[in-house]
Amino acid sequence: MDPTKLSEAVIRDLSRHRSRNDIILDVCKASGMQWDAAVRFVHQIEINQHGTIVARQRPILVLFAAAFILGGAAASIGMVAATLD
């Protein structure tokens, strides 16, 4: 596999919080690298592309934050309504 495509696949998988061992196994299968070389390859991408990986994770974090805020607001309203009855 082309190193650029392999790097993009690793960035995508890291952004999706996929298991590091699964990513390394995929790198080994796609490129024929030994495990230790694939570990170094994934680690190097994590370091060099940290900003890109974090930026791709943000939409997920925003959704989780919104869900927690709405859940907290609903719980608060429920408590107030139960208290006033």
TAGIMO-V788115 format. One line per field, one symbol per residue. ss: DSSP state (~ for helix, > for strand, _ for the rest). phi: phi as a letter, one per 40 degrees, with the letter a starting at -180 (. if undefined). A space follows every 10 residues. Layout:
BEGIN
ss=???
phi=???
END
This chain:
BEGIN
ss=__~~~~~~~~ ~~~~~____~ ~~~~~~~~~~ ~___~~~~~~ ~~~~~~~~_~ ~~~~~~~~~~ ~~~~~~~~~~ ~~~~~~~~~~ ~~~~_
phi=.cdccccccc ccccccgcdc cccccccccc bgccdccccc cccccdccbd cccccccddc cccccccccc cccccccccc ccccc
END
